[in-house]
Amino acid sequence: MGDVAIFTIHKSKGAEFANVVLVLEKEEELDFITNPDLHLDEKHRLRYVAISRAINNLFITVPTLDNGTAQILESLDIVDIIRV
């Protein structure tokens, strides 16, 4: 395994990484993708900063993902959903 670095979103600002993992506590936090409000919602902006650090691979994990949200994400044609 290669080097692993763990940063908070704030500490990663301006940096780039080959692979980024964003861990969300609940499915509703995916709203920064499904219903973005980057102008008024600070949490949306922070999550955007996190995902924009990825050069090669971005992984977003949530404990559960209902079929409706999965369909919305898949319709954006920017993600591959992998259920484990």
C-alpha positions as CSV (number, residue, x, y, z in Angstrom):
1,M,0.0,0.0,0.0
2,G,1.2,3.5,-0.8
3,D,1.4,6.5,1.3
4,V,-1.9,7.5,3.0
5,A,-2.6,11.0,4.2
6,I,-5.7,12.0,6.1
7,F,-6.8,15.7,6.0
8,T,-9.8,17.6,7.1
9,I,-11.6,19.4,4.3
10,H,-10.2,22.7,5.6
11,K,-6.6,21.5,5.6
12,S,-6.9,20.1,2.0
13,K,-7.8,23.4,0.4
14,G,-5.5,24.1,-2.5
15,A,-4.0,20.6,-2.4
16,E,-4.6,17.7,-4.9
17,F,-4.4,14.0,-4.3
18,A,-4.5,11.0,-6.6
19,N,-7.4,9.4,-4.6
20,V,-9.9,11.1,-2.3
21,V,-12.4,9.4,0.0
22,L,-15.3,11.5,1.3
23,V,-17.2,9.8,4.2
24,L,-20.7,11.0,4.7
25,E,-22.7,10.1,7.8
26,K,-26.1,9.9,6.0
27,E,-27.6,9.8,2.5
28,E,-29.1,13.3,2.9
29,E,-25.6,14.8,2.8
30,L,-25.5,13.9,-0.9
31,D,-27.7,16.9,-1.6
32,F,-24.6,18.9,-2.5
33,I,-24.6,16.8,-5.7
34,T,-28.3,16.2,-6.2
35,N,-29.5,19.7,-5.2
36,P,-26.4,21.9,-5.0
37,D,-26.5,25.4,-3.4
38,L,-22.8,26.5,-3.5
39,H,-23.7,30.2,-2.9
40,L,-25.6,29.9,0.4
41,D,-24.9,26.6,1.9
42,E,-21.4,26.4,3.6
43,K,-21.6,22.6,4.0
44,H,-22.2,22.2,0.2
45,R,-19.1,24.4,-0.5
46,L,-17.0,22.4,1.9
47,R,-18.0,19.1,0.3
48,Y,-17.3,20.5,-3.1
49,V,-13.8,21.5,-1.9
50,A,-13.3,17.9,-0.7
51,I,-14.3,16.3,-4.0
52,S,-12.5,18.8,-6.1
53,R,-9.1,17.6,-4.6
54,A,-9.3,14.3,-6.5
55,I,-7.0,13.9,-9.5
56,N,-7.7,10.2,-10.5
57,N,-10.3,8.7,-8.2
58,L,-13.0,10.0,-6.0
59,F,-15.0,7.8,-3.6
60,I,-18.0,8.9,-1.7
61,T,-19.3,6.6,0.9
62,V,-22.7,6.6,2.7
63,P,-24.1,4.0,5.1
64,T,-27.3,3.5,2.9
65,L,-28.5,4.7,-0.5
66,D,-32.1,4.4,-1.5
67,N,-33.0,3.6,-5.0
68,G,-34.5,7.0,-5.7
69,T,-31.3,8.8,-4.8
70,A,-29.3,6.3,-6.7
71,Q,-31.4,7.0,-9.8
72,I,-30.9,10.7,-9.4
73,L,-27.1,10.2,-9.2
74,E,-27.0,7.8,-12.1
75,S,-29.0,10.2,-14.2
76,L,-26.3,12.9,-13.8
77,D,-23.9,10.4,-15.6
78,I,-21.0,11.4,-13.4
79,V,-20.9,8.5,-11.0
80,D,-20.7,4.7,-10.8
81,I,-22.6,3.3,-7.8
82,I,-21.1,0.3,-6.2
83,R,-23.0,-1.4,-3.4
84,V,-21.1,-3.5,-0.9
